[in-house]
Amino acid sequence: MRFFDLAVAGVISITAVALLIAWNPQAPDVAARRNLDEAHLRDFVTGAVETIGLVRIAEDSPGDLCTLLGSFSNSTVTFSANVEGFNCGAPPAGAAVAEIEFAFGPKVVVLESWFAAGP
């Protein structure tokens, strides 16, 4: 009977610890913060596209587009482009990234933005 009591107590304690780990109140906050960051980044990319214009994005060479996006980058947000394998830069691992992809016939342009430093 004592063994049964110890087994039940062990199962209850393991279940309680598992529930505490699964029900971490910080996890939804982290997810919500990341979603908010990505929404702000999408706004930045959309603003850059509206300023630059689709015609210029479609017609500029990869180097010119990277230079142009570099002028939009600042101490908060970094912009980059990937044009048919030519990449201006890559975000740091784990960073929240927003991207918009355009297909102009065979030419595919992906514009990205991420926070240069923690927001």
Backbone as CSV, one residue per row, in Angstrom:
resi,resn,N_x,N_y,N_z,CA_x,CA_y,CA_z,C_x,C_y,C_z
1,MET,0.821,-1.189,0.000,0.000,0.000,0.000,0.868,1.256,0.000
2,ARG,1.966,1.209,0.714,2.863,2.357,0.779,3.443,2.652,-0.620
3,PHE,3.757,1.612,-1.380,4.291,1.788,-2.734,3.273,2.513,-3.607
4,PHE,2.015,2.155,-3.489,0.951,2.783,-4.256,0.838,4.267,-3.903
5,ASP,0.940,4.608,-2.623,0.884,6.004,-2.185,2.041,6.810,-2.770
6,LEU,3.239,6.234,-2.768,4.408,6.910,-3.324,4.266,7.088,-4.844
7,ALA,3.729,6.101,-5.512,3.550,6.184,-6.961,2.544,7.285,-7.309
8,VAL,1.450,7.337,-6.591,0.440,8.375,-6.840,1.022,9.755,-6.555
9,ALA,1.753,9.905,-5.477,2.373,11.186,-5.144,3.373,11.591,-6.228
10,GLY,4.126,10.646,-6.740,5.088,10.935,-7.810,4.406,11.378,-9.086
11,VAL,3.326,10.703,-9.448,2.581,11.076,-10.657,1.982,12.471,-10.505
12,ILE,1.447,12.768,-9.343,0.861,14.086,-9.106,1.938,15.164,-9.182
13,SER,3.090,14.921,-8.597,4.147,15.940,-8.618,4.691,16.134,-10.034
14,ILE,4.854,15.060,-10.792,5.328,15.175,-12.175,4.302,15.931,-13.022
15,THR,3.035,15.638,-12.814,1.982,16.332,-13.546,1.960,17.816,-13.185
16,ALA,2.137,18.132,-11.917,2.135,19.531,-11.490,3.298,20.297,-12.112
17,VAL,4.467,19.705,-12.125,5.629,20.364,-12.723,5.415,20.542,-14.230
18,ALA,4.875,19.520,-14.893,4.614,19.616,-16.329,3.603,20.729,-16.625
19,LEU,2.584,20.849,-15.809,1.592,21.902,-16.002,2.202,23.288,-15.779
20,LEU,3.078,23.422,-14.788,3.733,24.702,-14.564,4.610,25.100,-15.748
21,ILE,5.279,24.134,-16.334,6.124,24.416,-17.493,5.260,24.761,-18.705
22,ALA,4.206,23.995,-18.924,3.342,24.225,-20.088,2.547,25.519,-19.946
23,TRP,2.197,25.884,-18.764,1.372,27.055,-18.519,2.239,28.238,-18.093
24,ASN,3.291,28.469,-18.842,4.216,29.548,-18.567,3.587,30.859,-19.019
25,PRO,3.313,31.783,-18.124,2.660,33.021,-18.524,3.535,33.904,-19.413
26,GLN,4.836,33.659,-19.446,5.716,34.475,-20.264,5.657,34.060,-21.734
27,ALA,5.359,32.829,-22.043,5.354,32.347,-23.428,4.397,33.138,-24.324
28,PRO,3.149,33.388,-23.919,2.278,34.197,-24.784,2.796,35.622,-24.954
29,ASP,3.441,36.174,-23.938,3.989,37.518,-24.054,5.085,37.571,-25.102
30,VAL,5.941,36.558,-25.139,7.020,36.500,-26.112,6.449,36.376,-27.519
31,ALA,5.455,35.525,-27.688,4.827,35.348,-29.000,4.128,36.637,-29.437
32,ALA,3.453,37.291,-28.528,2.761,38.535,-28.861,3.763,39.619,-29.239
33,ARG,4.868,39.687,-28.545,5.906,40.679,-28.851,6.499,40.423,-30.246
34,ARG,6.751,39.150,-30.546,7.314,38.809,-31.852,6.323,39.153,-32.976
35,ASN,5.039,38.870,-32.758,4.020,39.221,-33.753,3.935,40.733,-33.951
36,LEU,4.039,41.490,-32.872,4.010,42.949,-32.960,5.237,43.452,-33.720
37,ASP,6.411,42.892,-33.422,7.637,43.270,-34.140,7.499,42.996,-35.632
38,GLU,6.974,41.823,-35.976,6.822,41.474,-37.391,5.814,42.392,-38.085
39,ALA,4.767,42.797,-37.379,3.788,43.728,-37.966,4.437,45.086,-38.232
40,HIS,5.242,45.565,-37.294,5.939,46.838,-37.502,6.913,46.725,-38.664
41,LEU,7.603,45.611,-38.758,8.559,45.419,-39.852,7.851,45.369,-41.207
42,ARG,6.684,44.707,-41.257,5.903,44.691,-42.507,5.511,46.113,-42.914
43,ASP,5.164,46.938,-41.920,4.837,48.333,-42.210,6.042,49.065,-42.792
44,PHE,7.236,48.799,-42.245,8.447,49.438,-42.756,8.714,49.015,-44.204
45,VAL,8.568,47.728,-44.491,8.811,47.235,-45.851,7.781,47.836,-46.803
46,THR,6.530,47.860,-46.397,5.480,48.432,-47.240,5.738,49.908,-47.511
47,GLY,6.172,50.643,-46.495,6.507,52.049,-46.679,7.660,52.239,-47.649
48,ALA,8.660,51.365,-47.559,9.793,51.451,-48.487,9.339,51.162,-49.915
49,VAL,8.484,50.175,-50.078,7.980,49.834,-51.418,7.171,51.001,-51.986
50,GLU,6.347,51.621,-51.166,5.553,52.760,-51.633,6.443,53.931,-52.034
51,THR,7.541,54.129,-51.311,8.447,55.227,-51.612,9.278,54.940,-52.856
52,ILE,9.801,53.734,-52.951,10.662,53.366,-54.079,9.845,53.211,-55.353
53,GLY,8.745,52.509,-55.267,7.900,52.246,-56.427,8.223,50.905,-57.059
54,LEU,7.186,50.238,-57.522,7.358,48.903,-58.107,8.176,48.931,-59.396
55,VAL,8.038,49.996,-60.174,8.781,50.068,-61.437,10.280,50.078,-61.165
56,ARG,10.695,50.868,-60.200,12.124,50.926,-59.872,12.613,49.616,-59.278
57,ILE,11.796,48.976,-58.447,12.187,47.679,-57.884,12.368,46.663,-59.010
58,ALA,11.484,46.719,-59.989,11.557,45.762,-61.094,12.731,46.030,-62.023
59,GLU,13.084,47.296,-62.221,14.078,47.627,-63.227,15.488,47.814,-62.695
60,ASP,15.657,48.146,-61.419,16.999,48.365,-60.875,17.812,47.081,-60.858
61,SER,19.103,47.240,-61.003,20.002,46.079,-60.863,20.069,45.698,-59.388
62,PRO,20.491,44.476,-59.078,20.578,44.076,-57.672,21.463,45.003,-56.842
63,GLY,22.594,45.416,-57.405,23.489,46.308,-56.660,22.858,47.656,-56.378
64,ASP,22.170,48.218,-57.384,21.494,49.508,-57.193,20.374,49.399,-56.164
65,LEU,19.635,48.303,-56.209,18.544,48.102,-55.248,19.099,47.963,-53.832
66,CYS,20.206,47.263,-53.679,20.828,47.119,-52.359,21.311,48.462,-51.828
67,THR,21.884,49.278,-52.710,22.333,50.613,-52.305,21.150,51.468,-51.887
68,LEU,20.081,51.400,-52.639,18.877,52.161,-52.322,18.296,51.728,-50.980
69,LEU,18.205,50.428,-50.772,17.671,49.933,-49.495,18.598,50.286,-48.339
70,GLY,19.890,50.325,-48.608,20.834,50.744,-47.571,20.581,52.171,-47.119
71,SER,20.108,53.016,-48.031,19.794,54.396,-47.655,18.538,54.468,-46.791
72,PHE,17.678,53.469,-46.874,16.482,53.416,-46.025,16.801,52.847,-44.640
73,SER,17.859,52.070,-44.542,18.227,51.461,-43.260,18.706,52.548,-42.302
74,ASN,18.472,52.309,-41.021,18.933,53.248,-40.002,19.384,52.463,-38.778
75,SER,19.536,53.128,-37.659,20.023,52.442,-36.460,18.988,51.483,-35.879
76,THR,17.744,51.601,-36.313,16.682,50.740,-35.792,16.355,49.589,-36.727
77,VAL,16.162,49.890,-38.003,15.698,48.892,-38.967,16.717,48.743,-40.091
78,THR,16.949,47.498,-40.484,17.833,47.197,-41.607,17.004,46.591,-42.727
79,PHE,17.238,47.049,-43.951,16.556,46.532,-45.129,17.545,45.752,-45.979
80,SER,17.031,44.764,-46.654,17.854,43.948,-47.536,16.995,43.460,-48.689
81,ALA,17.674,42.969,-49.718,16.958,42.408,-50.864,17.667,41.150,-51.320
82,ASN,16.881,40.254,-51.866,17.409,39.052,-52.504,16.837,39.060,-53.913
83,VAL,17.733,39.262,-54.885,17.306,39.357,-56.273,17.977,38.243,-57.053
84,GLU,17.220,37.231,-57.394,17.715,36.102,-58.186,19.026,35.560,-57.639
85,GLY,19.103,35.365,-56.335,20.291,34.788,-55.704,21.296,35.807,-55.209
86,PHE,21.205,37.060,-55.627,22.086,38.122,-55.145,21.478,38.673,-53.873
87,ASN,22.199,38.572,-52.758,21.655,38.956,-51.460,22.458,40.108,-50.881
88,CYS,21.774,41.138,-50.421,22.444,42.312,-49.830,22.944,42.034,-48.411
89,GLY,22.276,41.192,-47.713,22.621,40.919,-46.321,21.618,39.967,-45.724
90,ALA,21.964,39.439,-44.590,21.084,38.469,-43.937,20.833,38.899,-42.498
91,PRO,19.640,38.667,-42.013,19.343,39.029,-40.622,20.079,38.121,-39.650
92,PRO,20.309,38.592,-38.444,20.913,37.731,-37.433,19.986,36.574,-37.079
93,ALA,20.574,35.497,-36.635,19.782,34.314,-36.285,18.770,34.656,-35.191
94,GLY,17.551,34.215,-35.396,16.495,34.409,-34.404,15.802,35.754,-34.473
95,ALA,16.203,36.611,-35.394,15.587,37.934,-35.488,14.205,37.829,-36.131
96,ALA,13.331,38.707,-35.709,12.025,38.802,-36.363,12.252,39.457,-37.722
97,VAL,11.738,38.839,-38.768,11.967,39.318,-40.127,10.625,39.436,-40.846
98,ALA,10.480,40.519,-41.600,9.321,40.669,-42.476,9.842,40.712,-43.900
99,GLU,9.140,40.031,-44.780,9.570,40.048,-46.172,8.373,40.110,-47.104
100,ILE,8.630,40.732,-48.246,7.631,40.809,-49.300,8.302,40.310,-50.571
101,GLU,7.634,39.426,-51.264,8.192,38.851,-52.489,7.407,39.353,-53.693
102,PHE,8.159,39.776,-54.714,7.570,40.229,-55.968,8.118,39.373,-57.094
103,ALA,7.258,38.999,-58.015,7.688,38.269,-59.208,7.386,39.147,-60.415
104,PHE,8.449,39.582,-61.079,8.327,40.390,-62.290,8.755,39.509,-63.455
105,GLY,7.828,38.730,-63.972,8.189,37.752,-65.004,9.141,36.732,-64.395
106,PRO,10.307,36.541,-64.998,11.251,35.574,-64.447,12.054,36.128,-63.272
107,LYS,12.027,37.447,-63.076,12.803,38.079,-62.001,12.007,38.052,-60.699
108,VAL,12.614,37.493,-59.653,11.974,37.434,-58.336,12.778,38.311,-57.382
109,VAL,12.092,39.230,-56.732,12.725,40.147,-55.791,12.066,39.945,-54.433
110,VAL,12.886,39.701,-53.407,12.388,39.553,-52.041,12.988,40.692,-51.219
111,LEU,12.141,41.559,-50.696,12.578,42.646,-49.822,12.373,42.219,-48.380
112,GLU,13.378,42.439,-47.541,13.322,42.029,-46.142,13.640,43.220,-45.241
113,SER,13.143,43.148,-44.029,13.538,44.113,-42.996,13.597,43.391,-41.659
114,TRP,14.465,43.873,-40.813,14.595,43.346,-39.453,15.145,44.455,-38.582
115,PHE,14.979,44.298,-37.284,15.478,45.296,-36.357,16.995,45.139,-36.251
116,ALA,17.697,46.263,-36.430,19.150,46.239,-36.386,19.633,45.917,-34.971
117,ALA,18.975,46.465,-34.011,19.243,46.167,-32.609,17.900,45.897,-31.965
118,GLY,17.916,45.303,-30.797,16.660,44.991,-30.150,15.772,46.203,-30.048
119,PRO,14.497,46.083,-30.429,13.592,47.245,-30.416,13.265,47.686,-29.015
